[in-house]
Amino acid sequence: MGILDLTALELGRKIKAKEITSVEAVQAVLEQIRKTEPAVHAYVSYDEESALKRAEEVQKQIDDGTLTGPLAGVPMAVKDNICTKGYKTTCSSRILENFVPTYAAQAVENLIAAGVVIIGKTNMDEFAMGSTTETSAFGPTKNPWNQEHVPGGSSGGSAAAVAAGECFMALGSDTGGSIRQPASFCGITGMKPTYGTISRYGLIAYGSSLDQIGPMAKDVSDCAALLETVASYDKKDSTSIERDEYDFTSALVDDVKGMKIGIPKDYFGEGLDSEVREAVMNAARTLEEKGAVIEEFDLGLVDYAIPAYYVIAAAEASSNLSRFDGIKYGYRAKGAEGLHAMYKKTRSEGFGPEVKRRIMLGSFVLSSGYYDAYYLKALRTKALIKQEFDKAFASYDLILGPAAPTTAPKLGDSLSDPIKMYLGDIYTISANLAGLPGISVPCGKDSKGLPIGLQLLGDCFQEKKLIRAAYAFEQTRSYEAPEIAKGGVQ
């Protein structure tokens, strides 16, 4: 078994046991990056010299007993909308092409304190606006399973990097499914925790009431360990929640006996690919065989989730992105005469088409005369969707369904039809509107060999139930890596 075949926790144990050094692990990852990046393009940037230097420092601290955590010495990647001090953070946008933050996100600070080695920053849809990682100003990321297909988005770079063996785990961000959907498309595990569990300080905002950082890894155990490492209360973030406990790895138990799992009938109607439906229902039967109680039920207001989400997200994006004006930081257009001309030219040249589309939509729904008709109505719908989930969780421990209606589409297919791309988020968006935790785990492949993801949703602060059920399901199948990730460094 090569180094790259290990999970993050397995690697951490071997580093602690002095069977492998952190430097050797980083070298293995860098060699894989050099080999696969031309085909996959998962990274916006990575720094070999600083990664190796950091690995040497971490190894010394592991050897002298300073660092004892399970992920110490493990190489990982961070999505490029999460600030890293002294290291470029671009949001895959031309407007932030040369932005170097003077501070790190709290989640990154927690990783550094745990002894993790950050290799680089992963590609993404520009400002996290997209579902395919094709709206990046630096070119699209390709799916490691088939480079003619997208990896999903907006955390497609993080998902592709994990699947291709270019890191052992990664951080993504999830505004409407941006962790769970690419995890599904790339055959890895991705988790969105309850809103407020991981600090948003240092996460460049898209939709402030929806954004949440989360872990992406090969399996549920790695996701639980990474979540435990980055989750913390942070007084710098007004939306951060102080939880009673952060011991998520204690839920890694192969036992779902008596757990009630609801399957919304609404999730299995028109638009769901037949192969995805079959794989997800087979996963439900597997959990039933392990002792879970599976029932179908009606989950109301599903049809209203997408319009409510895109009104709210676009409105918040319009407000959040107003700060990128060419004055304070980032790109500034040349040749403009006067302040307003400079604003206009900078934003016209700096933002891509999808970002401009959402800014214009957001500005429209917030404008005088339309605020009540669209934005306030969307907020009321959001509250009603939360009530529907509250009713469902009064009867069920978890909700089970697909992570996406299809497997990964071909490159270019979604960009030609933005509405089709928006509809691809139908199963993931509700969790963000209601602030719920969700997880996507691989549950099969379609006839083209592309991965299918099973999504589980839990009530607020019920990550342990999610982890327990996902872990129990995972015990019935082994992790499968794409061909491009195999034959790793021995």
N, C-alpha and C positions, 0 to 999 in steps of 0.2 A: 504493500500500500504506500503510495506517495504522500508527501506532505499535503498536497492540495486535495487529497481524498478525505482528509480529516474534517470533522466539524470544528467549529470554534472552541467548544468546550473540550473536545478530545485533544486539540492542539495545546490549549492552556494547561491541561494535565501533563502532557508530555514535556512541555517547557519547564513546568515545576519539578518534574521528575528528572530533569537534566538529560532527557533522551533527545531533545531538539532544542536549539537555541532560538530566541526571538529573531536574531539576525538571519539564521538559516531560513526561517519561515518567511521573512520579508524578502530575502533573495529569491525564494521560490515563487512568490507572488509577482515580483518585478519581472522575472523571466517569463512568466505566463502572460503578463501584460504586454511585454515586447512581442510575444508570439501572436497574441489574439487581438490586440487593439486595432490593427489595420482592418480587420474584418468586422469587429463589434462596435468600436468607438463608444465605450461605456464611460470613459473619463473625459472631463473638460481639461483637467490638469492633474499631474502627479509629479512628485519630487523625489527622485531616487536617493539623492544625497542626504536630504533631511530625514527621510524615512529610515535609512540605515543608521544614521547617527542617533536617532531617537530609539531604535531597537537596541543599540549598544548600551545606552543609558538605562533603559528599562531592564535589560538583562542583568546589569549590575545590581539594580534595586531588588530584583527577584532573588538573585543569589545571596544578597545580604539580609533578606527577610523583610525588607521595607514594603514590597508589593506582594500581597498574598491572595489577591482576588482571582476568580476563575478565568478571567479574560486577559490577565496581565501578559503582555508580550504578543498578543494576537493582532495581526494586520487587518485593518478594515478601511472602508471608504465612507465619505460623508457627502450627501447631496449638496449641490452647489448653491442652494439658497439658505444654507446654515452657516453662519459666520465663523470663520477661523482666523484668529489673530495673526497678522503678519503674512497671511496667505490669501491669494486672490479668491474672491467670492463674487461670481458674475451673474447668478440666476440664469445662465445661458442666454444673456441678452447683451446686445451691443452697447446699450446705455450704461452697463456696469462692467464693460470689458476689462478695465484696468483697476477696478475697485479693490483695495486691500484694507479690510477692517482693522481698526485699532483695538478691537476686543473680540473675544470668542463667545459663542452662544453658550448658555449654561449647560446644555446637553453635551457640548464638546468639552467644557471644563470638567464635567463628571467623567467623561471617557479618559481624559488625560490623567485625572486623579487615580483612575483604576488601572493605569499602565497600558492602555490600548495604544497601538501604533497606527496613526492615521496615514494612509498611503497617498490619498489625493481626493479630489472633488469630482463627483459624478455628473454626467450630462443629464439634462432634464428639459421638459417643455419650458419655453421662455416664461419666467415668472410663475412657473407651475401651471400655466394655462394651456391645457391640452391633455389628451389621453393616449398619446402615441410616441412622445419624445421626438416628434418631427418638427415642432415649432422652434427648436433650439437654433440660436443664431450661429452655432458652430457645427451644424449638420446633424442628421439623425443618428440615433443609436439603432443597431440592428439586433434582432432576436437571436441569441446564441443557438437556439434549436434550429433555426432556418433564417439565414440572413436576408431573405426576400421579404420577411415579415417584421412587423414592429414589435418592440419589447413591452408595449403598454406605456402608460404615463400617468402623472408627470414624472414619477420616480423611476423611469425606465432605465436610466444609467445605473442606478443602484441595484436594480433587479438583475440587469444583464451582467454586471460585474460579479455578483455573487454566483449566478448560474454558470458563468464562463470560467470560474476559478480565479478571477482577478482580485479577489479579496475573500475573506472568510465570512464577513457579515458587513452590513451597511446601515446607515441611517437614511430614511426617506422622510417625506412629509405627505400628509393625507388631508386634502381639503374636500374632496368628493369621491374618494376611492383611489387616490394616487399612490398608495402603498399596496392595497389589496389587489387592484386590477393588474398592475405589472407583475406582481408576485404570481398571480394566476397564469399570466401569459408566458412567464419564464420558468415555471415549474419549481418555484421556491416558496418559502413561508414568509408572509408579511403580516404585521399586526398594527392596527390603529388603536391606541389605548383610549380610555375615557378622556374627554376634553378636559384639559387642565392638569393631567397627570405628569406630563413632561413639560418643562418650562418652554414657553415660546420666545423667551428673551434671546435675541440673536437669530431668530428665524425671520427672514425677510418676508413681510406679510403679503399675502394674496387676499384671502378673506379672513379677517381676524377672528370672527366668531365661529369659524369652521376649521381653520388650520390646526393640525396636530402632528408633531414629530413622532416617528415610530420606528421599530426595528425590522430589518429584513435579513433573513439568514437561510441556511440550508434546511433547518428543521425547527420544530417547536421549542426544543430545549435551548437552542442557541438564542431564539427570539426572547424567551422568558428571561434568560441570563442577561441579555443586552438591555431589555426593558428595566430589569432590576437595577442595572448600572446607571442608566441615564435618568430614570424617574426620580424626582425630588421636588419638594416645595421650594419656590423661589420668590422672595419678596419683590424682586425686580419686575416680575410679571404679574399684573393685576388679575389675570385669569387663572393663575396657578392655584391648585387646590392642595391643602395639606391633608394627606391621607393617613389613616391609622397605621397601615403597614405597607411595606414595599417588597415583601418576601414572595415574589411571583414564582420562583423556582420550586417552592414547596408544593405547588399544584401539579407538578409533573408526575402524575399518578395514573396508572393504567386501570381506571375504574370509572365507568359511567352508569353503573347499576342504579336504576330508579330515577335517573336524570330525565326530566321531561323536555323534549325538543319539539318545537312547532315548525311546520313547513307551510309557509304562506302559499295558498292556491294561486294568488295573484302573480307570484314569481314564476309560475310554470305555464303561462299562457302564450299568446302569440308573440313571435320575435325571438323565442329561446331556441337555439340550435338543438336538434334532436340528440346529437352525440353528447353535448353538454348536459342535457336533461338526464340522459341515461347514466352518465358517470356520477352526477350528483345524487340521483336516486339510489344508485348502488352504494354510495358512501353512507346514505341514510340507513339502508338495510344493514350495512356493516355495523353501524353504531347500535342498531336495534338488536342485532345478534349478540352484541356485547352487554346488553342489559338496559339500554336506554329505551324510554317510552316515546315513540314517534307518532305525532298526530298532525293532520292537515287542519288548517284554520284560515279564516278570512282576515287579511290585514288591510284595513281601509286606507284610503288616500294615497295609495302607491302612485297613481297616475299624476298626482299633483306634485310629487317630489322634485322632478326635474325642472318644471317651470319655476317653482319656489326657489330651488337652489340657484339657478342661473340668474334670477333677479337679485337675490341677496348677495351672491358671490361677486357678480359684476358691479353692484353698487359699492361694495366694500373695496373691490379692486380699484375702481375709479377714484375713490378717496385715498387709498393707500399709495397709489402710484403717482399722485399729484406731486409728491416730493421730488420726483426725478425730473428736474427742470433745467439742468445744465449749469446751475449756479453753485449749489453746495458741494456736489461730488459727482463722479461719473462722467459720461461723455458730454461734450459741448460742441455743437455744430459751429463750423467756421463760416465766415462770410455773411452773417446775418446783420442787418442794420436795425438797431433798436432792441429793447428788451423783449417785447412781445414777439417780434420776428424771430429772435433767438430761441425763445421758448418753443415756438411752433416748429422751427427747423430742427431743433434738438430732438424733440419728441417724435417728429415725423421720421427722422433718420434713425433714431435710437431704438424705437419699438418696432417689433414685427407685426404682421397683419392680424394674427389672432389676438394679441395683446391690445392692439388698437380697437378691434371689434368689441372686446369686452369693456374697455374703458368707455367707448361711445355708448354702449348699451347701459352701462352703469350710470353714466352722466344723464342719460335720458330718463331712467326710472327714478332718479333723485331730483329731477328738475321740477320747477313749479308747475302745478297742474297735473303732474303724473305721479308725484310722490305717494299720495293716498291710493291712487288707482292700482299702482304696481308694487312699490316697496312695502308699504304698510300691509297690504293684502298678503304679500309673500311672508311677512313676519307672522301674521295671524295663522297662515297655513302651516308654517314651521311649528308653531305651538300646538296645532291640532295633530300634526304628525307625531309629535312627542307624546301626546295623550294616547294615540293609537298604540304606540309601543308600550306605554305604561300598562295599558289594558292587556296586551299580549303577554308581558312579563309577569302579570298577576297569575297567569295560568302556566307559563312555560319558563324553564331555566334558560333556554337558549332558542334562537331562531336559526334554521338551516336553509341555505339556498345556494344558487350559483354566485360566483364573484363577478362574472361577466356573461352576457348573453351568447357570445361566440368565443372561439379561440382567437389568437392574434391575427388581425387582418393583414393583408399585404401592404407594404410601404406605398404610400400615395393614395390608397383607397379612401381613407378617412378625411384627408386634407381636401379632397375634391368635394366633400359633402359634410360641412361642419355639423349640421343637425344630426346626421347619422353618428358622428363622433360623440355628440352630447348624449344621445340616447344610449350609447354604450355604457354609460355610468348609472343606469337605472337601478341596479341592485346594490350599489355602494353608497349612493348619495344620502339616503335616509339616515344612515348612522351618523353622518356629520351634522345633519340638521338637528338630530336629537341628542348629539354629544355622546353617542354610545360607543363602546369598544367593539372591534370586529377583527377577525383573523381569516386569512386565506391560506389553505393548505392544498398541496397537489393531490388530486384524486383520480387521475387518469390522463389519457391522451386521445386525441381524435384520430381519424383515419389518415391524416396527413402527418401524424407524429408530433403534433403541437400539444403542449400541456393544457390541462383543464384544472381550474381551481374550485375547491369547495369553500364557501364562506359561512362562518358562524358568527352570529351577533349576540351580544349579551346585554344585560341591563347595566346602567352606570355603575362603575366600580366593581363589576363582576368579572374582571379579567381572569381570575383564578378558575372560574367555571369554564371559560373559553379555552384556557390553556389545558385544563384537564381533559375536556372532550376532544380537542385537536390532537393532544398527545396520545390519547387512547386510540383514536382513528389511525394515527401515524404508525402505531405499533404493528398494524396489519400490512404495512407496505414499506419497502426500503427506498431511501432517497435515490433518485436517478439524475445523473448529470448529463448534459448534452455532449455529443461527440467532441466538440471543440474544447471542452474542459478536461477530457480524459488524457491519459498519458502524461500526467503532471510530473513535476520534478520529484525524483526519488529521495 
